[in-house]
Amino acid sequence: KNGPRIYQLRKELMSIVKGTDSISQYCTNLKSIWEKLKAYKPSSSCTYGALSLLLDHYHIEYVMTFLMGLNESFSHIRE
């Protein structure tokens, strides 16, 4: 039902790069899309352990997206 919108947001997220933006602006752009995507994530009554694993997964995904969008001048951060 929400598949097309989620696809559109994920595609937009993957197209965001730092470019000439400041790190602050780059982070703001990423966070804006992540917040929109969060609205489509199902809520569940997970146990604490399962919820913790899920949050760890989202954190890693966010960090990887951030690192992939950085310019080559930040390559030392990705290594």
Order of alpha helices (4+ residues) and beta strands (2+ residues): alpha-alpha-alpha-alpha
